[in-house]
Amino acid sequence: MTKTMRSMVVLAAAMCMAGSVGFAQSSGEAVYKANCQSCHGSTGTPNSGMAKIMGIKPASEYKSSEKEQFDAVKNGKGKMKTFAGKLTDAQIKDAVTYFRTLK
């Protein structure tokens, strides 16, 4: 009886841990939300005021390559500030990869 109960507890714990892993944010999503979302919007669509002031387009309208977007985030472009020194190259790459999924 105790062996069965112990097995059920272990199984339940394993299922709970596996379920929580499935809902974890990707690192790119977390970096995007912390650094990019305020201007580019949570879904890649900036609010109309920010879009007008900063000249930000919705994610679906960006035709630049992943490399060009990486460079823009790292070095800044137009009114967008540079993130070199604030984010690692890996974090920038992850955020750009996530941003490109918002199209």
DSSP file (Angstrom, degrees, kcal/mol; ACC not computed):
  #  RESIDUE AA STRUCTURE BP1 BP2  ACC     N-H-->O    O-->H-N    N-H-->O    O-->H-N    TCO  KAPPA ALPHA  PHI   PSI    X-CA   Y-CA   Z-CA
    1    1 A M     >        0   0    0      0, 0.0     4,-2.3     0, 0.0     5,-0.2   0.000 360.0 360.0 360.0 -47.0    0.0    0.0    0.0
    2    2 A T  H  >  +     0   0    0      1,-0.2     4,-2.7     2,-0.2     5,-0.2   0.846 360.0  55.0 -68.0 -32.1    2.7    2.5    0.9
    3    3 A K  H  > S+     0   0    0      2,-0.2     4,-2.2     1,-0.2    -1,-0.2   0.914 109.5  46.8 -64.7 -42.0    4.7    1.6   -2.2
    4    4 A T  H  > S+     0   0    0      2,-0.2     4,-2.1     1,-0.2    -2,-0.2   0.916 113.3  48.4 -64.6 -44.2    1.7    2.4   -4.4
    5    5 A M  H  X S+     0   0    0     -4,-2.3     4,-2.2     2,-0.2    -2,-0.2   0.914 111.6  49.6 -63.4 -43.7    1.0    5.7   -2.5
    6    6 A R  H  X S+     0   0    0     -4,-2.7     4,-2.4     1,-0.2    -1,-0.2   0.907 110.4  50.7 -62.6 -41.9    4.7    6.7   -2.9
    7    7 A S  H  X S+     0   0    0     -4,-2.2     4,-2.4     1,-0.2    -1,-0.2   0.886 109.9  50.3 -62.5 -40.1    4.6    5.8   -6.6
    8    8 A M  H  X S+     0   0    0     -4,-2.1     4,-2.6     2,-0.2    -1,-0.2   0.890 110.3  49.6 -66.7 -39.8    1.5    8.0   -7.1
    9    9 A V  H  X S+     0   0    0     -4,-2.2     4,-2.5     2,-0.2    -2,-0.2   0.924 112.2  47.6 -65.1 -44.4    3.1   10.9   -5.3
   10   10 A V  H  X S+     0   0    0     -4,-2.4     4,-2.4     2,-0.2    -2,-0.2   0.918 113.4  48.4 -62.7 -43.8    6.2   10.7   -7.4
   11   11 A L  H  X S+     0   0    0     -4,-2.4     4,-2.3     2,-0.2    -2,-0.2   0.918 111.7  49.4 -62.6 -44.4    4.1   10.4  -10.6
   12   12 A A  H  X S+     0   0    0     -4,-2.6     4,-2.3     1,-0.2    -2,-0.2   0.914 111.5  49.0 -62.2 -43.1    2.0   13.4   -9.5
   13   13 A A  H  X S+     0   0    0     -4,-2.5     4,-2.3     1,-0.2    -1,-0.2   0.910 111.1  50.1 -63.1 -42.5    5.1   15.5   -8.8
   14   14 A A  H  X S+     0   0    0     -4,-2.4     4,-2.3     1,-0.2    -1,-0.2   0.896 110.9  49.1 -63.5 -40.6    6.6   14.6  -12.1
   15   15 A M  H  X S+     0   0    0     -4,-2.3     4,-2.3     2,-0.2    -1,-0.2   0.893 110.4  50.8 -67.2 -39.6    3.5   15.5  -14.0
   16   16 A C  H  X S+     0   0    0     -4,-2.3     4,-2.0     2,-0.2    -2,-0.2   0.921 112.3  46.4 -63.6 -43.8    3.2   18.9  -12.2
   17   17 A M  H  X S+     0   0    0     -4,-2.3     4,-1.6     1,-0.2    -2,-0.2   0.896 112.6  49.7 -66.9 -39.6    6.8   19.7  -13.0
   18   18 A A  H  X S+     0   0    0     -4,-2.3     4,-1.3     1,-0.2    -1,-0.2   0.891 110.6  51.0 -66.1 -38.9    6.4   18.7  -16.6
   19   19 A G  H  X S+     0   0    0     -4,-2.3     4,-0.7     1,-0.2    -2,-0.2   0.883 108.4  50.7 -66.2 -39.4    3.3   20.8  -16.9
   20   20 A S  H >< S+     0   0    0     -4,-2.0     3,-0.6     1,-0.2     4,-0.4   0.840 105.0  57.0 -69.8 -32.2    4.9   23.9  -15.5
   21   21 A V  H >< S+     0   0    0     -4,-1.6     3,-1.1     1,-0.2    -1,-0.2   0.871 101.1  58.4 -64.3 -36.7    7.9   23.6  -17.9
   22   22 A G  H 3< S+     0   0    0     -4,-1.3    -1,-0.2     1,-0.2    -2,-0.2   0.747 106.9  47.5 -65.2 -24.2    5.4   23.7  -20.9
   23   23 A F  T << S+     0   0    0     -4,-0.7    -1,-0.2    -3,-0.6    -2,-0.2   0.430  84.5 117.6 -98.2  -0.1    4.1   27.1  -19.8
   24   24 A A    <   -     0   0    0     -3,-1.1     2,-0.1    -4,-0.4    -3,-0.0  -0.371  69.1-112.2 -68.3 145.4    7.4   28.7  -19.2
   25   25 A Q        -     0   0    0      1,-0.1     2,-0.1    -2,-0.1    -1,-0.1  -0.437  30.0-111.5 -72.9 149.9    8.3   31.8  -21.4
   26   26 A S     >  -     0   0    0      1,-0.1     4,-2.1    -2,-0.1     5,-0.2  -0.452  28.0-114.8 -72.1 158.1   11.0   31.5  -23.9
   27   27 A S  H  > S+     0   0    0      1,-0.2     4,-2.4     2,-0.2     5,-0.2   0.878 117.6  54.1 -64.2 -35.1   14.0   33.5  -23.1
   28   28 A G  H  > S+     0   0    0      1,-0.2     4,-2.6     2,-0.2    -1,-0.2   0.893 107.4  49.8 -64.4 -39.6   13.4   35.7  -26.2
   29   29 A E  H  > S+     0   0    0      2,-0.2     4,-2.7     1,-0.2    -2,-0.2   0.911 111.4  48.9 -65.0 -42.1    9.8   36.4  -25.1
   30   30 A A  H  X S+     0   0    0     -4,-2.1     4,-2.0     2,-0.2    -2,-0.2   0.916 113.3  46.3 -64.4 -43.7   11.1   37.4  -21.6
   31   31 A V  H  X S+     0   0    0     -4,-2.4     4,-2.0     2,-0.2     5,-0.4   0.920 113.4  50.2 -64.8 -43.4   13.8   39.7  -23.0
   32   32 A Y  H  X>S+     0   0    0     -4,-2.6     4,-2.9     1,-0.2     5,-2.2   0.938 111.3  47.9 -59.7 -48.3   11.2   41.2  -25.5
   33   33 A K  H  <5S+     0   0    0     -4,-2.7    -1,-0.2     1,-0.2     5,-0.2   0.866 115.5  45.1 -62.5 -36.6    8.7   41.9  -22.7
   34   34 A A  H  <5S+     0   0    0     -4,-2.0    -1,-0.2    -5,-0.2    -2,-0.2   0.797 132.1  14.5 -77.4 -29.1   11.3   43.5  -20.5
   35   35 A N  H  <5S+     0   0    0     -4,-2.0    -3,-0.2    -5,-0.1    -2,-0.2   0.670 131.7  29.2-122.1 -23.1   13.0   45.7  -23.1
   36   36 A C  T >X5S+     0   0    0     -4,-2.9     4,-2.8    -5,-0.4     3,-1.4   0.716  94.7  78.7-115.9 -30.2   10.9   46.0  -26.3
   37   37 A Q  H 3><S+     0   0    0     -5,-2.2     4,-2.1     1,-0.3    -4,-0.1   0.803  83.7  66.4 -58.3 -34.6    7.2   45.7  -25.5
   38   38 A S  H 34 S+     0   0    0     -5,-0.2    -1,-0.3     1,-0.2    -2,-0.1   0.821 119.4  21.7 -61.6 -30.0    6.9   49.2  -24.2
   39   39 A C  H <4 S+     0   0    0     -3,-1.4    -2,-0.2     2,-0.1     8,-0.2   0.818 131.6  39.7-100.6 -43.1    7.5   50.6  -27.7
   40   40 A H  H  < S-     0   0    0     -4,-2.8    19,-0.2     6,-0.1    -3,-0.2   0.526 107.3-119.6 -90.7  -6.7    6.7   47.7  -30.0
   41   41 A G    ><  -     0   0    0     -4,-2.1     3,-1.1    -5,-0.4    -1,-0.1   0.221  25.0 -85.7  83.9 152.9    3.6   46.4  -28.1
   42   42 A S  T 3  S+     0   0    0      1,-0.3    -1,-0.1     3,-0.2    -5,-0.1   0.767 130.5  35.7 -67.2 -25.3    2.9   43.0  -26.6
   43   43 A T  T 3  S-     0   0    0      2,-0.3    -1,-0.3    -6,-0.1    -2,-0.1   0.261 125.4 -94.1-110.0  10.6    1.7   41.6  -29.9
   44   44 A G  S <  S+     0   0    0     -3,-1.1    15,-2.8     1,-0.2    -3,-0.2   0.532  97.6 110.0  88.4   6.4    4.1   43.5  -32.1
   45   45 A T        -     0   0    0     13,-0.2    -2,-0.3    14,-0.1    -3,-0.2  -0.943  60.9-145.3-116.2 109.6    1.6   46.3  -32.8
   46   46 A P        -     0   0    0      0, 0.0    -6,-0.1     0, 0.0    -7,-0.1  -0.309  28.4 -97.1 -70.6 155.5    2.6   49.6  -31.1
   47   47 A N     >  -     0   0    0     -8,-0.2     4,-2.6     1,-0.1     5,-0.2  -0.388  39.5-109.5 -67.8 156.4   -0.1   51.9  -29.7
   48   48 A S  H  > S+     0   0    0      1,-0.2     4,-2.0     2,-0.2     5,-0.2   0.831 115.7  52.6 -61.7 -35.5   -1.0   54.6  -32.2
   49   49 A G  H  > S+     0   0    0      2,-0.2     4,-2.5     1,-0.2    -1,-0.2   0.938 112.6  43.9 -65.0 -46.8    0.7   57.4  -30.2
   50   50 A M  H  > S+     0   0    0      1,-0.2     4,-2.7     2,-0.2     6,-0.4   0.898 112.3  53.6 -65.3 -40.7    4.0   55.6  -29.9
   51   51 A A  H  X>S+     0   0    0     -4,-2.6     4,-1.4     1,-0.2     5,-0.6   0.904 112.7  44.0 -60.7 -41.4    3.9   54.6  -33.5
   52   52 A K  H  <5S+     0   0    0     -4,-2.0    -2,-0.2    -5,-0.2    -1,-0.2   0.923 117.8  42.8 -71.4 -45.0    3.3   58.2  -34.6
   53   53 A I  H  <5S+     0   0    0     -4,-2.5    -2,-0.2     1,-0.2    -3,-0.2   0.927 128.2  27.6 -67.9 -46.0    6.0   59.7  -32.2
   54   54 A M  H  <5S-     0   0    0     -4,-2.7    25,-0.4    -5,-0.2    -1,-0.2   0.556 101.8-120.8 -97.5  -9.4    8.7   57.2  -32.8
   55   55 A G  T  <5 +     0   0    0     -4,-1.4     2,-0.4    -5,-0.4    -3,-0.2   0.876  51.3 167.2  71.5  37.6    7.8   56.0  -36.3
   56   56 A I      < -     0   0    0     -5,-0.6    -1,-0.2    -6,-0.4    -2,-0.1  -0.726  20.7-155.3 -91.6 131.7    7.3   52.4  -35.2
   57   57 A K        -     0   0    0     -2,-0.4     5,-0.1     1,-0.1     2,-0.0  -0.641  29.7 -93.2 -96.9 158.9    5.7   50.0  -37.6
   58   58 A P    >   -     0   0    0      0, 0.0     3,-2.0     0, 0.0     4,-0.4  -0.363  40.5-108.8 -63.5 153.7    3.8   46.8  -36.6
   59   59 A A  G >  S+     0   0    0    -15,-2.8     3,-1.4     1,-0.3    44,-0.2   0.838 117.5  62.8 -53.9 -36.5    5.9   43.7  -36.7
   60   60 A S  G 3  S+     0   0    0      1,-0.3    -1,-0.3    42,-0.2    43,-0.1   0.691  99.4  55.2 -66.1 -17.8    4.1   42.4  -39.8
   61   61 A E  G <  S+     0   0    0     -3,-2.0     2,-0.5     2,-0.0    -1,-0.3   0.522  79.5 104.6 -94.4  -6.4    5.4   45.4  -41.8
   62   62 A Y    <   +     0   0    0     -3,-1.4     7,-0.0    -4,-0.4    41,-0.0  -0.658  38.9 173.5 -78.5 122.0    9.1   44.9  -41.1
   63   63 A K        +     0   0    0     -2,-0.5    -1,-0.1     2,-0.0    -3,-0.0   0.348  39.5 116.5-107.3   2.3   10.8   43.4  -44.2
   64   64 A S        -     0   0    0      1,-0.1    -2,-0.0     2,-0.1     2,-0.0  -0.291  69.6-103.4 -72.9 158.5   14.3   43.6  -42.9
   65   65 A S     >  -     0   0    0      1,-0.1     4,-2.3     4,-0.0     5,-0.2  -0.237  29.9-106.4 -75.3 167.6   16.4   40.5  -42.4
   66   66 A E  H  > S+     0   0    0      1,-0.2     4,-2.6     2,-0.2     5,-0.2   0.896 122.8  52.3 -60.9 -40.1   17.1   38.9  -39.0
   67   67 A K  H  > S+     0   0    0      2,-0.2     4,-2.6     1,-0.2    -1,-0.2   0.912 108.9  49.3 -62.9 -43.6   20.7   40.2  -39.2
   68   68 A E  H  > S+     0   0    0      2,-0.2     4,-2.1     1,-0.2    -2,-0.2   0.894 112.6  47.6 -64.1 -39.5   19.5   43.8  -40.0
   69   69 A Q  H  X S+     0   0    0     -4,-2.3     4,-2.3     2,-0.2    -2,-0.2   0.905 110.6  52.1 -67.8 -40.8   17.1   43.6  -37.0
   70   70 A F  H  X S+     0   0    0     -4,-2.6     4,-2.8     1,-0.2    -2,-0.2   0.941 111.1  47.5 -57.4 -48.3   19.8   42.3  -34.8
   71   71 A D  H  X S+     0   0    0     -4,-2.6     4,-2.9     1,-0.2     5,-0.3   0.878 109.8  53.1 -62.5 -39.0   22.1   45.1  -35.8
   72   72 A A  H  X S+     0   0    0     -4,-2.1     4,-1.5     2,-0.2    -1,-0.2   0.895 112.9  43.6 -64.2 -40.1   19.3   47.7  -35.2
   73   73 A V  H  < S+     0   0    0     -4,-2.3    10,-1.7     2,-0.2    11,-0.2   0.932 118.3  43.9 -70.4 -45.0   18.7   46.4  -31.7
   74   74 A K  H  < S+     0   0    0     -4,-2.8    10,-1.7    -5,-0.2     9,-0.3   0.930 130.2  22.4 -66.2 -46.0   22.4   46.2  -30.9
   75   75 A N  H  < S-     0   0    0     -4,-2.9     7,-0.3    -5,-0.2    -3,-0.2   0.512 107.6-117.7-103.4  -7.3   23.5   49.5  -32.3
   76   76 A G     <  -     0   0    0     -4,-1.5     2,-0.3    -5,-0.3     5,-0.2   0.089  22.6-143.3  83.3 156.6   20.3   51.5  -32.4
   77   77 A K  B >   -A   80   0A   0      3,-1.2     3,-2.5    -4,-0.1     2,-0.2  -0.915  56.6 -32.2-159.4 130.4   18.5   52.8  -35.4
   78   78 A G  T 3  S-     0   0    0     -2,-0.3   -23,-0.1     1,-0.3   -24,-0.0  -0.409 131.7 -13.5  59.3-125.2   16.6   56.1  -36.0
   79   79 A K  T 3  S+     0   0    0    -25,-0.4     2,-0.4    -2,-0.2    -1,-0.3   0.485 112.6 106.7 -86.9  -3.5   15.0   57.0  -32.6
   80   80 A M  B <   -A   77   0A   0     -3,-2.5    -3,-1.2   -26,-0.1     2,-0.0  -0.640  69.2-130.4 -81.2 129.5   15.6   53.5  -31.2
   81   81 A K        -     0   0    0     -2,-0.4    -5,-0.3    -5,-0.2     2,-0.2  -0.282  26.7 -96.9 -74.0 162.2   18.4   53.5  -28.6
   82   82 A T        -     0   0    0     -7,-0.3    -8,-0.2    -6,-0.1    -7,-0.2  -0.524  23.0-165.5 -77.9 145.1   21.2   51.0  -28.6
   83   83 A F    >>  +     0   0    0    -10,-1.7     4,-2.6    -9,-0.3     3,-1.4   0.298  48.1 125.2-111.1   5.2   21.0   47.9  -26.4
   84   84 A A  B 34 S+b   87   0B   0    -10,-1.7     4,-0.1     1,-0.3    -2,-0.1  -0.476  81.6  18.4 -62.9 132.9   24.8   47.0  -26.8
   85   85 A G  T 34 S+     0   0    0      2,-0.7    -1,-0.3    -2,-0.2     3,-0.1   0.068 121.4  64.8  90.8 -26.0   26.1   46.7  -23.2
   86   86 A K  T <4 S+     0   0    0     -3,-1.4     2,-0.3     1,-0.3    -2,-0.2   0.818 109.6  28.6 -93.8 -39.5   22.6   46.3  -21.8
   87   87 A L  B  < S-b   84   0B   0     -4,-2.6    -2,-0.7   -13,-0.1    -1,-0.3  -0.912  82.4-120.0-120.7 148.4   21.8   43.0  -23.5
   88   88 A T     >  -     0   0    0     -2,-0.3     4,-2.4    -4,-0.1     5,-0.2  -0.375  32.6-107.5 -76.7 164.8   24.1   40.2  -24.6
   89   89 A D  H  > S+     0   0    0      1,-0.2     4,-2.6     2,-0.2     5,-0.2   0.886 122.3  53.6 -59.1 -38.4   24.3   39.2  -28.2
   90   90 A A  H  > S+     0   0    0      2,-0.2     4,-2.4     1,-0.2    -1,-0.2   0.897 108.6  48.4 -65.0 -40.0   22.4   36.0  -27.3
   91   91 A Q  H  > S+     0   0    0      2,-0.2     4,-2.5     1,-0.2    -2,-0.2   0.910 112.1  48.9 -66.3 -41.6   19.6   38.0  -25.6
   92   92 A I  H  X S+     0   0    0     -4,-2.4     4,-2.7     2,-0.2     5,-0.2   0.934 111.5  49.5 -62.8 -45.6   19.3   40.3  -28.6
   93   93 A K  H  X S+     0   0    0     -4,-2.6     4,-2.6     1,-0.2    -2,-0.2   0.916 112.0  48.5 -59.7 -43.9   19.2   37.3  -31.0
   94   94 A D  H  X S+     0   0    0     -4,-2.4     4,-2.3     2,-0.2    -1,-0.2   0.902 112.4  48.3 -63.2 -41.9   16.5   35.6  -28.8
   95   95 A A  H  X S+     0   0    0     -4,-2.5     4,-2.8     2,-0.2    -2,-0.2   0.907 112.7  48.0 -66.3 -41.7   14.4   38.8  -28.7
   96   96 A V  H  X S+     0   0    0     -4,-2.7     4,-2.3     2,-0.2    -2,-0.2   0.919 110.9  51.4 -64.3 -43.6   14.7   39.3  -32.5
   97   97 A T  H  X S+     0   0    0     -4,-2.6     4,-0.6    -5,-0.2    -2,-0.2   0.918 112.8  45.7 -59.3 -43.7   13.7   35.7  -33.1
   98   98 A Y  H >X S+     0   0    0     -4,-2.3     3,-1.4     1,-0.2     4,-0.5   0.928 110.3  53.7 -64.9 -45.2   10.7   36.2  -30.8
   99   99 A F  H >< S+     0   0    0     -4,-2.8     3,-1.4     1,-0.3    -2,-0.2   0.881 103.2  57.5 -56.5 -39.9    9.8   39.5  -32.5
  100  100 A R  H >< S+     0   0    0     -4,-2.3     3,-0.7     1,-0.3    -1,-0.3   0.701  98.9  60.0 -68.2 -18.0    9.8   37.8  -35.9
  101  101 A T  H << S+     0   0    0     -3,-1.4    -1,-0.3    -4,-0.6    -2,-0.2   0.633  88.7  74.0 -79.7 -14.0    7.2   35.3  -34.7
  102  102 A L  T <<        0   0    0     -3,-1.4   -42,-0.2    -4,-0.5    -1,-0.2   0.496 360.0 360.0 -79.1  -2.2    4.7   38.2  -34.0
  103  103 A K    <         0   0    0     -3,-0.7    -1,-0.3   -44,-0.2    -2,-0.1   0.482 360.0 360.0 -70.7 360.0    4.1   38.7  -37.7
